[in-house]
Amino acid sequence: MTKTIRARFIGGVFKPLEEIEFPEGKDAMIIFEEKPEDWSLIFKELVKQVEAVSTGGNSVEDIRKERQR
């Protein structure tokens, strides 16, 4: 069985950030991915990359401005 949960590393131990059903004392394999601290920076970089490979049409910024009108 595979399940993805959010956890926080505190005092040398991963602590789940949500309720989980798991037998006490049973071993588990943990594969962890570090969460980026600022998703807005990652999103801005992704937008730049998408616009750089765009073959025409409106840019993300153009679409954003149109929606604000």
Contacts in CASP RR format, 6 or more apart in sequence:
PFRMAT RR
TARGET T0000
AUTHOR 0000-0000-0000
METHOD contacts of the structure
MODEL  1
MTKTIRARFIGGVFKPLEEIEFPEGKDAMIIFEEKPEDWSLIFKELVKQV
EAVSTGGNSVEDIRKERQR
3 20 0 8 1.000
5 16 0 8 1.000
5 17 0 8 1.000
5 18 0 8 1.000
5 20 0 8 1.000
6 16 0 8 1.000
6 17 0 8 1.000
6 18 0 8 1.000
7 14 0 8 1.000
7 15 0 8 1.000
7 16 0 8 1.000
7 17 0 8 1.000
7 32 0 8 1.000
8 14 0 8 1.000
8 15 0 8 1.000
8 17 0 8 1.000
9 15 0 8 1.000
14 30 0 8 1.000
14 32 0 8 1.000
22 28 0 8 1.000
36 42 0 8 1.000
47 60 0 8 1.000
50 60 0 8 1.000
51 59 0 8 1.000
51 60 0 8 1.000
51 61 0 8 1.000
58 66 0 8 1.000
END
